[in-house]
Amino acid sequence: MTDAQERLGKLLTREKAQGERAAIKRLLASLGFESPKALTEFVAAQREAEQAAL
């Protein structure tokens, strides 16, 4: 593989990762969460409430 191909591969990988992060941010926002941590905390609270109800 040439140096140019390697650089292109790295660039495409970085762009793909940026796109994935942007998609995750949009999904979280559409669900009403500001961050992955907020979603994690919500899920944990829901699980605790579910266990307490049993």
PDB file with SEQRES, HELIX, SHEET and CRYST1 records, atoms N, CA, C and O in Angstrom:
SEQRES   1 A   54  MET THR ASP ALA GLN GLU ARG LEU GLY LYS LEU LEU THR          
SEQRES   2 A   54  ARG GLU LYS ALA GLN GLY GLU ARG ALA ALA ILE LYS ARG          
SEQRES   3 A   54  LEU LEU ALA SER LEU GLY PHE GLU SER PRO LYS ALA LEU          
SEQRES   4 A   54  THR GLU PHE VAL ALA ALA GLN ARG GLU ALA GLU GLN ALA          
SEQRES   5 A   54  ALA LEU                                                      
HELIX    1 AA1 ASP A    3  SER A   30  1                                  28    
HELIX    2 AA2 PRO A   36  ALA A   53  1                                  18    
CRYST1    1.000    1.000    1.000  90.00  90.00  90.00 P 1           1          
ATOM      1  N   MET A   1       0.849  -1.173   0.000  1.00  0.00           N  
ATOM      2  CA  MET A   1       0.000   0.000   0.000  1.00  0.00           C  
ATOM      3  C   MET A   1       0.896   1.236   0.000  1.00  0.00           C  
ATOM      4  O   MET A   1       1.901   1.292   0.708  1.00  0.00           O  
ATOM      5  N   THR A   2       0.523   2.197  -0.783  1.00  0.00           N  
ATOM      6  CA  THR A   2       1.339   3.410  -0.862  1.00  0.00           C  
ATOM      7  C   THR A   2       1.031   4.335   0.299  1.00  0.00           C  
ATOM      8  O   THR A   2       0.020   4.187   0.986  1.00  0.00           O  
ATOM      9  N   ASP A   3       1.922   5.290   0.502  1.00  0.00           N  
ATOM     10  CA  ASP A   3       1.749   6.268   1.568  1.00  0.00           C  
ATOM     11  C   ASP A   3       0.459   7.056   1.360  1.00  0.00           C  
ATOM     12  O   ASP A   3      -0.260   7.332   2.320  1.00  0.00           O  
ATOM     13  N   ALA A   4       0.165   7.417   0.123  1.00  0.00           N  
ATOM     14  CA  ALA A   4      -1.053   8.180  -0.181  1.00  0.00           C  
ATOM     15  C   ALA A   4      -2.297   7.352   0.141  1.00  0.00           C  
ATOM     16  O   ALA A   4      -3.282   7.885   0.653  1.00  0.00           O  
ATOM     17  N   GLN A   5      -2.256   6.074  -0.152  1.00  0.00           N  
ATOM     18  CA  GLN A   5      -3.397   5.204   0.156  1.00  0.00           C  
ATOM     19  C   GLN A   5      -3.597   5.095   1.664  1.00  0.00           C  
ATOM     20  O   GLN A   5      -4.731   5.101   2.144  1.00  0.00           O  
ATOM     21  N   GLU A   6      -2.509   4.996   2.406  1.00  0.00           N  
ATOM     22  CA  GLU A   6      -2.594   4.914   3.859  1.00  0.00           C  
ATOM     23  C   GLU A   6      -3.186   6.197   4.436  1.00  0.00           C  
ATOM     24  O   GLU A   6      -4.043   6.154   5.319  1.00  0.00           O  
ATOM     25  N   ARG A   7      -2.720   7.338   3.929  1.00  0.00           N  
ATOM     26  CA  ARG A   7      -3.256   8.622   4.411  1.00  0.00           C  
ATOM     27  C   ARG A   7      -4.739   8.734   4.097  1.00  0.00           C  
ATOM     28  O   ARG A   7      -5.523   9.181   4.934  1.00  0.00           O  
ATOM     29  N   LEU A   8      -5.124   8.331   2.894  1.00  0.00           N  
ATOM     30  CA  LEU A   8      -6.522   8.373   2.499  1.00  0.00           C  
ATOM     31  C   LEU A   8      -7.353   7.454   3.405  1.00  0.00           C  
ATOM     32  O   LEU A   8      -8.437   7.827   3.852  1.00  0.00           O  
ATOM     33  N   GLY A   9      -6.843   6.277   3.664  1.00  0.00           N  
ATOM     34  CA  GLY A   9      -7.543   5.343   4.543  1.00  0.00           C  
ATOM     35  C   GLY A   9      -7.745   5.922   5.933  1.00  0.00           C  
ATOM     36  O   GLY A   9      -8.822   5.791   6.514  1.00  0.00           O  
ATOM     37  N   LYS A  10      -6.711   6.562   6.467  1.00  0.00           N  
ATOM     38  CA  LYS A  10      -6.814   7.176   7.795  1.00  0.00           C  
ATOM     39  C   LYS A  10      -7.812   8.328   7.781  1.00  0.00           C  
ATOM     40  O   LYS A  10      -8.593   8.489   8.719  1.00  0.00           O  
ATOM     41  N   LEU A  11      -7.789   9.120   6.729  1.00  0.00           N  
ATOM     42  CA  LEU A  11      -8.712  10.243   6.602  1.00  0.00           C  
ATOM     43  C   LEU A  11     -10.153   9.736   6.543  1.00  0.00           C  
ATOM     44  O   LEU A  11     -11.029  10.276   7.219  1.00  0.00           O  
ATOM     45  N   LEU A  12     -10.395   8.725   5.754  1.00  0.00           N  
ATOM     46  CA  LEU A  12     -11.745   8.180   5.636  1.00  0.00           C  
ATOM     47  C   LEU A  12     -12.215   7.582   6.960  1.00  0.00           C  
ATOM     48  O   LEU A  12     -13.382   7.726   7.325  1.00  0.00           O  
ATOM     49  N   THR A  13     -11.331   6.924   7.668  1.00  0.00           N  
ATOM     50  CA  THR A  13     -11.672   6.364   8.973  1.00  0.00           C  
ATOM     51  C   THR A  13     -12.051   7.462   9.942  1.00  0.00           C  
ATOM     52  O   THR A  13     -13.029   7.336  10.680  1.00  0.00           O  
ATOM     53  N   ARG A  14     -11.281   8.539   9.946  1.00  0.00           N  
ATOM     54  CA  ARG A  14     -11.557   9.672  10.834  1.00  0.00           C  
ATOM     55  C   ARG A  14     -12.891  10.318  10.477  1.00  0.00           C  
ATOM     56  O   ARG A  14     -13.674  10.652  11.366  1.00  0.00           O  
ATOM     57  N   GLU A  15     -13.155  10.498   9.189  1.00  0.00           N  
ATOM     58  CA  GLU A  15     -14.420  11.101   8.752  1.00  0.00           C  
ATOM     59  C   GLU A  15     -15.605  10.220   9.139  1.00  0.00           C  
ATOM     60  O   GLU A  15     -16.647  10.720   9.562  1.00  0.00           O  
ATOM     61  N   LYS A  16     -15.440   8.920   8.993  1.00  0.00           N  
ATOM     62  CA  LYS A  16     -16.509   7.994   9.365  1.00  0.00           C  
ATOM     63  C   LYS A  16     -16.800   8.098  10.851  1.00  0.00           C  
ATOM     64  O   LYS A  16     -17.962   8.137  11.255  1.00  0.00           O  
ATOM     65  N   ALA A  17     -15.762   8.144  11.666  1.00  0.00           N  
ATOM     66  CA  ALA A  17     -15.932   8.257  13.118  1.00  0.00           C  
ATOM     67  C   ALA A  17     -16.631   9.566  13.478  1.00  0.00           C  
ATOM     68  O   ALA A  17     -17.496   9.586  14.354  1.00  0.00           O  
ATOM     69  N   GLN A  18     -16.265  10.653  12.812  1.00  0.00           N  
ATOM     70  CA  GLN A  18     -16.915  11.939  13.079  1.00  0.00           C  
ATOM     71  C   GLN A  18     -18.400  11.875  12.711  1.00  0.00           C  
ATOM     72  O   GLN A  18     -19.246  12.409  13.428  1.00  0.00           O  
ATOM     73  N   GLY A  19     -18.699  11.235  11.619  1.00  0.00           N  
ATOM     74  CA  GLY A  19     -20.089  11.080  11.197  1.00  0.00           C  
ATOM     75  C   GLY A  19     -20.883  10.242  12.190  1.00  0.00           C  
ATOM     76  O   GLY A  19     -22.038  10.551  12.484  1.00  0.00           O  
ATOM     77  N   GLU A  20     -20.267   9.185  12.707  1.00  0.00           N  
ATOM     78  CA  GLU A  20     -20.940   8.341  13.692  1.00  0.00           C  
ATOM     79  C   GLU A  20     -21.220   9.128  14.970  1.00  0.00           C  
ATOM     80  O   GLU A  20     -22.302   9.021  15.545  1.00  0.00           O  
ATOM     81  N   ARG A  21     -20.235   9.923  15.414  1.00  0.00           N  
ATOM     82  CA  ARG A  21     -20.442  10.731  16.621  1.00  0.00           C  
ATOM     83  C   ARG A  21     -21.562  11.742  16.418  1.00  0.00           C  
ATOM     84  O   ARG A  21     -22.373  11.965  17.318  1.00  0.00           O  
ATOM     85  N   ALA A  22     -21.609  12.352  15.238  1.00  0.00           N  
ATOM     86  CA  ALA A  22     -22.661  13.320  14.943  1.00  0.00           C  
ATOM     87  C   ALA A  22     -24.029  12.641  14.938  1.00  0.00           C  
ATOM     88  O   ALA A  22     -25.001  13.204  15.441  1.00  0.00           O  
ATOM     89  N   ALA A  23     -24.109  11.459  14.385  1.00  0.00           N  
ATOM     90  CA  ALA A  23     -25.378  10.725  14.347  1.00  0.00           C  
ATOM     91  C   ALA A  23     -25.837  10.367  15.759  1.00  0.00           C  
ATOM     92  O   ALA A  23     -27.025  10.458  16.070  1.00  0.00           O  
ATOM     93  N   ILE A  24     -24.909   9.966  16.601  1.00  0.00           N  
ATOM     94  CA  ILE A  24     -25.250   9.634  17.982  1.00  0.00           C  
ATOM     95  C   ILE A  24     -25.751  10.872  18.708  1.00  0.00           C  
ATOM     96  O   ILE A  24     -26.728  10.799  19.452  1.00  0.00           O  
ATOM     97  N   LYS A  25     -25.090  12.012  18.498  1.00  0.00           N  
ATOM     98  CA  LYS A  25     -25.533  13.260  19.134  1.00  0.00           C  
ATOM     99  C   LYS A  25     -26.947  13.622  18.686  1.00  0.00           C  
ATOM    100  O   LYS A  25     -27.773  14.025  19.505  1.00  0.00           O  
ATOM    101  N   ARG A  26     -27.227  13.479  17.387  1.00  0.00           N  
ATOM    102  CA  ARG A  26     -28.562  13.791  16.881  1.00  0.00           C  
ATOM    103  C   ARG A  26     -29.603  12.853  17.480  1.00  0.00           C  
ATOM    104  O   ARG A  26     -30.693  13.293  17.847  1.00  0.00           O  
ATOM    105  N   LEU A  27     -29.281  11.574  17.583  1.00  0.00           N  
ATOM    106  CA  LEU A  27     -30.209  10.607  18.164  1.00  0.00           C  
ATOM    107  C   LEU A  27     -30.488  10.938  19.624  1.00  0.00           C  
ATOM    108  O   LEU A  27     -31.643  10.953  20.049  1.00  0.00           O  
ATOM    109  N   LEU A  28     -29.441  11.201  20.386  1.00  0.00           N  
ATOM    110  CA  LEU A  28     -29.625  11.554  21.793  1.00  0.00           C  
ATOM    111  C   LEU A  28     -30.489  12.799  21.933  1.00  0.00           C  
ATOM    112  O   LEU A  28     -31.397  12.839  22.764  1.00  0.00           O  
ATOM    113  N   ALA A  29     -30.213  13.807  21.129  1.00  0.00           N  
ATOM    114  CA  ALA A  29     -30.984  15.051  21.187  1.00  0.00           C  
ATOM    115  C   ALA A  29     -32.448  14.796  20.837  1.00  0.00           C  
ATOM    116  O   ALA A  29     -33.344  15.363  21.462  1.00  0.00           O  
ATOM    117  N   SER A  30     -32.690  13.957  19.854  1.00  0.00           N  
ATOM    118  CA  SER A  30     -34.075  13.678  19.459  1.00  0.00           C  
ATOM    119  C   SER A  30     -34.828  12.937  20.559  1.00  0.00           C  
ATOM    120  O   SER A  30     -36.054  13.010  20.631  1.00  0.00           O  
ATOM    121  N   LEU A  31     -34.103  12.231  21.409  1.00  0.00           N  
ATOM    122  CA  LEU A  31     -34.711  11.522  22.538  1.00  0.00           C  
ATOM    123  C   LEU A  31     -34.769  12.377  23.794  1.00  0.00           C  
ATOM    124  O   LEU A  31     -35.298  11.945  24.818  1.00  0.00           O  
ATOM    125  N   GLY A  32     -34.227  13.591  23.719  1.00  0.00           N  
ATOM    126  CA  GLY A  32     -34.280  14.506  24.843  1.00  0.00           C  
ATOM    127  C   GLY A  32     -33.111  14.415  25.809  1.00  0.00           C  
ATOM    128  O   GLY A  32     -33.206  14.901  26.936  1.00  0.00           O  
ATOM    129  N   PHE A  33     -32.024  13.810  25.393  1.00  0.00           N  
ATOM    130  CA  PHE A  33     -30.845  13.679  26.241  1.00  0.00           C  
ATOM    131  C   PHE A  33     -29.730  14.581  25.737  1.00  0.00           C  
ATOM    132  O   PHE A  33     -29.521  14.722  24.532  1.00  0.00           O  
ATOM    133  N   GLU A  34     -29.018  15.190  26.680  1.00  0.00           N  
ATOM    134  CA  GLU A  34     -27.938  16.106  26.314  1.00  0.00           C  
ATOM    135  C   GLU A  34     -26.616  15.391  26.060  1.00  0.00           C  
ATOM    136  O   GLU A  34     -25.737  15.916  25.377  1.00  0.00           O  
ATOM    137  N   SER A  35     -26.483  14.176  26.620  1.00  0.00           N  
ATOM    138  CA  SER A  35     -25.206  13.463  26.502  1.00  0.00           C  
ATOM    139  C   SER A  35     -25.435  11.973  26.693  1.00  0.00           C  
ATOM    140  O   SER A  35     -26.488  11.562  27.179  1.00  0.00           O  
ATOM    141  N   PRO A  36     -24.454  11.163  26.311  1.00  0.00           N  
ATOM    142  CA  PRO A  36     -24.554   9.732  26.581  1.00  0.00           C  
ATOM    143  C   PRO A  36     -24.684   9.455  28.086  1.00  0.00           C  
ATOM    144  O   PRO A  36     -25.377   8.522  28.492  1.00  0.00           O  
ATOM    145  N   LYS A  37     -24.023  10.262  28.895  1.00  0.00           N  
ATOM    146  CA  LYS A  37     -24.091  10.077  30.347  1.00  0.00           C  
ATOM    147  C   LYS A  37     -25.522  10.266  30.844  1.00  0.00           C  
ATOM    148  O   LYS A  37     -25.981   9.517  31.707  1.00  0.00           O  
ATOM    149  N   ALA A  38     -26.229  11.258  30.309  1.00  0.00           N  
ATOM    150  CA  ALA A  38     -27.616  11.499  30.709  1.00  0.00           C  
ATOM    151  C   ALA A  38     -28.494  10.295  30.368  1.00  0.00           C  
ATOM    152  O   ALA A  38     -29.362   9.919  31.155  1.00  0.00           O  
ATOM    153  N   LEU A  39     -28.277   9.697  29.213  1.00  0.00           N  
ATOM    154  CA  LEU A  39     -29.029   8.504  28.827  1.00  0.00           C  
ATOM    155  C   LEU A  39     -28.701   7.349  29.762  1.00  0.00           C  
ATOM    156  O   LEU A  39     -29.601   6.634  30.202  1.00  0.00           O  
ATOM    157  N   THR A  40     -27.433   7.161  30.066  1.00  0.00           N  
ATOM    158  CA  THR A  40     -27.013   6.096  30.967  1.00  0.00           C  
ATOM    159  C   THR A  40     -27.658   6.252  32.341  1.00  0.00           C  
ATOM    160  O   THR A  40     -28.131   5.280  32.928  1.00  0.00           O  
ATOM    161  N   GLU A  41     -27.672   7.484  32.846  1.00  0.00           N  
ATOM    162  CA  GLU A  41     -28.279   7.745  34.152  1.00  0.00           C  
ATOM    163  C   GLU A  41     -29.786   7.477  34.118  1.00  0.00           C  
ATOM    164  O   GLU A  41     -30.340   6.930  35.071  1.00  0.00           O  
ATOM    165  N   PHE A  42     -30.444   7.857  33.032  1.00  0.00           N  
ATOM    166  CA  PHE A  42     -31.876   7.614  32.897  1.00  0.00           C  
ATOM    167  C   PHE A  42     -32.164   6.114  32.907  1.00  0.00           C  
ATOM    168  O   PHE A  42     -33.065   5.658  33.612  1.00  0.00           O  
ATOM    169  N   VAL A  43     -31.410   5.356  32.137  1.00  0.00           N  
ATOM    170  CA  VAL A  43     -31.622   3.907  32.069  1.00  0.00           C  
ATOM    171  C   VAL A  43     -31.382   3.272  33.434  1.00  0.00           C  
ATOM    172  O   VAL A  43     -32.142   2.400  33.853  1.00  0.00           O  
ATOM    173  N   ALA A  44     -30.336   3.699  34.126  1.00  0.00           N  
ATOM    174  CA  ALA A  44     -30.050   3.160  35.456  1.00  0.00           C  
ATOM    175  C   ALA A  44     -31.199   3.453  36.419  1.00  0.00           C  
ATOM    176  O   ALA A  44     -31.600   2.584  37.194  1.00  0.00           O  
ATOM    177  N   ALA A  45     -31.725   4.671  36.372  1.00  0.00           N  
ATOM    178  CA  ALA A  45     -32.840   5.037  37.246  1.00  0.00           C  
ATOM    179  C   ALA A  45     -34.083   4.211  36.920  1.00  0.00           C  
ATOM    180  O   ALA A  45     -34.808   3.797  37.824  1.00  0.00           O  
ATOM    181  N   GLN A  46     -34.328   3.973  35.646  1.00  0.00           N  
ATOM    182  CA  GLN A  46     -35.475   3.167  35.250  1.00  0.00           C  
ATOM    183  C   GLN A  46     -35.333   1.729  35.741  1.00  0.00           C  
ATOM    184  O   GLN A  46     -36.302   1.119  36.193  1.00  0.00           O  
ATOM    185  N   ARG A  47     -34.131   1.201  35.647  1.00  0.00           N  
ATOM    186  CA  ARG A  47     -33.893  -0.183  36.120  1.00  0.00           C  
ATOM    187  C   ARG A  47     -34.084  -0.263  37.628  1.00  0.00           C  
ATOM    188  O   ARG A  47     -34.672  -1.221  38.132  1.00  0.00           O  
ATOM    189  N   GLU A  48     -33.596   0.728  38.341  1.00  0.00           N  
ATOM    190  CA  GLU A  48     -33.761   0.754  39.806  1.00  0.00           C  
ATOM    191  C   GLU A  48     -35.237   0.851  40.180  1.00  0.00           C  
ATOM    192  O   GLU A  48     -35.688   0.173  41.104  1.00  0.00           O  
ATOM    193  N   ALA A  49     -35.984   1.678  39.478  1.00  0.00           N  
ATOM    194  CA  ALA A  49     -37.410   1.811  39.742  1.00  0.00           C  
ATOM    195  C   ALA A  49     -38.136   0.512  39.447  1.00  0.00           C  
ATOM    196  O   ALA A  49     -39.041   0.119  40.183  1.00  0.00           O  
ATOM    197  N   GLU A  50     -37.746  -0.146  38.386  1.00  0.00           N  
ATOM    198  CA  GLU A  50     -38.364  -1.420  38.021  1.00  0.00           C  
ATOM    199  C   GLU A  50     -38.092  -2.464  39.101  1.00  0.00           C  
ATOM    200  O   GLU A  50     -38.990  -3.214  39.483  1.00  0.00           O  
ATOM    201  N   GLN A  51     -36.861  -2.512  39.590  1.00  0.00           N  
ATOM    202  CA  GLN A  51     -36.522  -3.465  40.650  1.00  0.00           C  
ATOM    203  C   GLN A  51     -37.263  -3.151  41.942  1.00  0.00           C  
ATOM    204  O   GLN A  51     -37.694  -4.064  42.646  1.00  0.00           O  
ATOM    205  N   ALA A  52     -37.413  -1.873  42.258  1.00  0.00           N  
ATOM    206  CA  ALA A  52     -38.107  -1.467  43.483  1.00  0.00           C  
ATOM    207  C   ALA A  52     -39.584  -1.821  43.411  1.00  0.00           C  
ATOM    208  O   ALA A  52     -40.213  -2.080  44.437  1.00  0.00           O  
ATOM    209  N   ALA A  53     -40.145  -1.833  42.195  1.00  0.00           N  
ATOM    210  CA  ALA A  53     -41.554  -2.139  42.034  1.00  0.00           C  
ATOM    211  C   ALA A  53     -41.843  -3.626  42.181  1.00  0.00           C  
ATOM    212  O   ALA A  53     -42.995  -4.017  42.369  1.00  0.00           O  
ATOM    213  N   LEU A  54     -40.829  -4.445  42.100  1.00  0.00           N  
ATOM    214  CA  LEU A  54     -41.047  -5.909  42.185  1.00  0.00           C  
ATOM    215  C   LEU A  54     -41.284  -6.369  43.586  1.00  0.00           C  
ATOM    216  O   LEU A  54     -41.482  -7.561  43.819  1.00  0.00           O  
TER     217      LEU A  54                                                      
END                                                                             
